[in-house]
Amino acid sequence: MREEDTYKDIGLRFVKLLQGLHPDWEIAFSENKFLPQMIEELERLLNGKTDYHDQFCPHLKLDILIGVKTPHSTRIGLILLEITSFMHAGSS
């Protein structure tokens, strides 16, 4: 199994965890894309803006980016998850 195959499952679990702690928050995630694409997707899904809206963002490919918007807010907070596969950690 490739590392990328686990991103969606991890993202869904993390969102479920956050929603359990804060049921009134709006939460979405984007996976396995370049940072500018992920920010655009989260702004569209959560109908808000990040602090990076209309600013330069490095063209980095990321694993999982989670967007969080609290009630009565138009700003989206971001949580970055970088996934490390432990399957390869022991093999050299």
Buried (B, 14 or more C-beta within 10 A) or exposed (E): EEEEEBBEEBBEEBBEEBEEEEEEBBBBBBBBBEBBBBBBBBBEBBEBBBEBEEEEBEEEEBBBBBBBBEEEEEEBBBEEBEBEEEEEEEEE
